[in-house]
């Protein structure tokens, strides 16, 4: 039986989006402008964009 790839196929993208969100929140909390804010914007924007794409925009 081939079950080793099943975990990553099911949980891969949610784990990636969770890690991006965690990095963005920590960066926003501890940065004081500049590159830290840019990292926070990008890493928090990607999960929002994915949620909009798969939750709202693809239904139309």
C-alpha positions as CSV (number, residue, x, y, z in Angstrom):
1,X,0.0,0.0,0.0
2,X,1.2,3.5,-0.9
3,X,0.2,5.8,2.0
4,X,3.3,7.9,2.5
5,X,2.3,10.6,-0.1
6,X,-1.3,10.7,1.1
7,X,-0.5,12.8,4.1
8,X,1.3,15.5,2.1
9,X,-1.3,15.5,-0.6
10,X,-4.0,16.2,2.0
11,X,-2.2,18.4,4.5
12,X,0.6,20.0,2.4
13,X,-1.0,23.3,1.4
14,X,-2.8,23.9,4.7
15,X,0.6,23.5,6.5
16,X,2.3,25.9,4.1
17,X,-0.5,28.5,4.5
18,X,-0.3,28.1,8.3
19,X,3.5,28.6,8.3
20,X,3.1,31.6,6.1
21,X,0.5,33.1,8.5
22,X,2.7,32.4,11.5
23,X,5.8,34.0,9.9
24,X,3.7,37.0,8.9
25,X,2.2,37.5,12.3
26,X,5.6,37.2,14.1
27,X,7.2,39.5,11.5
28,X,4.4,42.1,12.0
29,X,4.7,41.8,15.8
30,X,8.5,42.3,16.0
31,X,9.3,44.4,13.0
32,X,9.7,48.2,13.3
33,X,9.3,49.1,9.6
34,X,11.1,48.4,6.4
35,X,11.8,44.9,5.4
36,X,9.9,43.3,8.3
37,X,6.7,45.0,7.3
38,X,7.2,44.0,3.7
39,X,7.6,40.4,4.8
40,X,4.5,40.6,7.0
41,X,2.4,42.1,4.1
42,X,3.5,39.4,1.7
43,X,3.3,36.4,4.0
44,X,-0.1,37.5,5.3
45,X,-1.4,38.4,1.9
46,X,-0.8,35.0,0.3
47,X,-3.2,33.1,2.5
48,X,-5.8,35.9,2.1
49,X,-5.4,35.7,-1.7
50,X,-5.7,31.9,-1.7
51,X,-8.8,32.1,0.5
52,X,-10.4,34.7,-1.9
53,X,-9.4,32.6,-4.9
54,X,-10.7,29.3,-3.7
55,X,-13.6,30.6,-1.6
56,X,-15.2,33.3,-3.6
57,X,-13.7,34.0,-7.0
58,X,-13.9,30.4,-8.3
59,X,-17.6,30.1,-7.6
60,X,-18.6,32.6,-10.2
